[in-house]
Each structure stands twice: as structure tokens, then as C-alpha cells.
């Protein structure tokens, strides 16, 4: 067999494997399995968010994300794990750039992932990237004296781009925050334990053929660049039940719509008609999948619960999940290494802020037990929305994180 024929056969096998992945209702579960095999520990929801962000680069208005966490928390490892599944041509890795260099990029950034490993002064000014995100282009006019005449040359850098940046800061300038969603690295002791345990196990990684298959997934998605994605007629009901207690929702809701569009694009390979039409419509399954992946992230991006009390809530939530029962002051004191007085004060303040609540009735001399109050949703719960819409067709999906089957059906 000639080398040319071998390459053709290999290409066909890779393409077949990639199409099989895209046609699977468990696509996102397979994605998480691949990332876990390649060394990623935990961070399932964040990984799914990042994969949708990088896949959105071929849409007219891609998603942008900040990955936040302390030094050594694993921000860049998470990002690089996801970017490893993309072909090299899809990524623009920028560690340092001059103030004017952005304007001379031409089409070199178009439909790419712009990855800035650490947002700081060394990386250069970020105002040009803000404009590229908002306006999809940068225009710079430079006037030079040539032969005694002033000649003006116009330089245009074109998007759209999907941007990923990391930062150790919990909050950034408002102009950056509203142009990005934010995900935070899991810095819990439980996550640290899982990571260090992984070092003691035999290291695994994706094979060359497996990586080629994931590259092909992205190339197949790229072939649908320019496809028109429409919203269904029932989508205004999502807006009717949206959290609107913060002005930033005016920017975040369009970002959620793009998340729905991205999920729709990825899932379009499961639809027979998609290969014949250059138009897709977001269906209820796309919305439900996007809500399961992104709702918590948008809640965190809006910082609906702020400051120290939110940290206490997260701590109570983690401890109660670990122990399988409500939390009391001694648990907080032990976990944080603080006195009982400090632990009691933390719980009182968090309860007064409404982010935790008593799990037992107050009685003289009894222990005060607490559980976390579920955070408010950003978009409506898919199951409740399905009932409100009175959709006739039963919708079945596979939970993108847990792999459980979910059925939305009309009530009789």
C-alpha cells in the first residue's frame, strides 16, 4: 500500500471517529473522559465551559472567559488541558504584546482563541483586546511622510475572537468583567487531595490518534462557520424568568444566548437535517444543556452573593456535602483553624445575610446546625420552564457532567 493511500485511510478513520463523537448524545461525557485520561483532575464544569468557549470562536459573537485562582492552583493546567484538544491553527498564545501590535494582526486572529496566560502589565495593555471583543475589529491609521507628502495607511485587525485569560485577582475592572464570564479554580482541600493522589497513580495521556480525532472534531465544527443559528419562538419565556437584579445581566444574557448557540452547533451533528441546511434553530435540549453547564458560572460572574459571607456559604456547602449532615461551629473552627468565637461569628453573619440557614429548630441548649441556601439561578430551571411552555414533544438529554439521563415530558 502506498504512503498516499495509507494517509487517506488514516484520515478517513480519524474523520469517522470524530463524526461518531459529535453524533453521540454523550459527547460532553466523552470529552470529560478524554480530559481525565489526559491528566485533568476534577474541574468538570469549568472544563465544559472552557470547551464551549473555544468552540464558540467560529460564531459571530464568541464567548470570553477569565479563569481565576491563586498562584499554583492549576489555572493554566486546566486551560492547556482543554486547548490540547484544539488544532494548532485555532490558538493564538500571547504572553507579551506591544500596545500597537494588535492593530497589525490583520486576519491572523480571526476565529481563533486568544489565550493570555496571565493578565498583567507584562502582557501589554488590554484595551485593544476589549475593542476586538466588542467591535470585532481594530482600526489604526498611520501617517508617514513619503517623498515630501503625508501618506496615511489604514491597518485593520479583524475578529471575532474567543478570549481566555487567567488572573489571581478575584475581581477585575468592570469593563473586563462584563465582557467575560468568570470561572474559579476549585481550591478546596478535597480537590488538593485528589490532585496529589493522582501523582501516585500511573500517568496516562491521550494517544496521537485520539488527539487527531479531537482536532478533527474542531475542523468539522469549523466547516459550519457562517451557519445561521436562530432562537425558537418560545425563547422569550427564558427572558421572562431571568434574574434581572443586576445591570450586568444586559451583557451576560447575550453571552448565555451564545452559549446556547455553541451547544446547538456542537449538537447539530446529531440532527439529520443539519447537513443539508445552512440554518440551525436552538431547541429545548440545547437550552437545557447550556443551562446545566453555564448557569452556575453566570451566577458566579454576577457575584450575586458577595464577600466573606459567600465564602462562608461555600465552606458550609462543602463541609455538609462531605459529612452528609448539617454543619456546626466546631466544624468551621477545625476547617479554618480559627477559634470557636470566630466560627460562631462567621455563621451568624452568613445567616443574617441569608446565604445559610438553620437546619434544626432553635431550642434551649441545642446545637446550631446550618446548611447552605441554594444560590439563585440566572436562567430558569429547565424542568420548570418545560412545564410552563407546555411543549408537546418529550425531550431527552444526557447530563453533560454526571452522565445521567434526563427526561422532560409533558404532564398529563
PyMOL commands that set and color helices and strands:
alter all, ss='L'
color gray80, all
select helices_A, chain A and resi 3-23+27-37+44-58+75-83+88-90+101-104+121-123+127-135+174-177+189-199+208-222+236-240+249-270+272-275+284-302+307-323+329-336+340-352+382-389
alter helices_A, ss='H'
color red, helices_A
select strands_A, chain A and resi 65-68+91-93+112-116+137-146+149-158+161-167+181-184+228-230+279-281+356-358+370-372+395-398+405-408
alter strands_A, ss='S'
color yellow, strands_A
deselect
rebuild
show_as cartoon
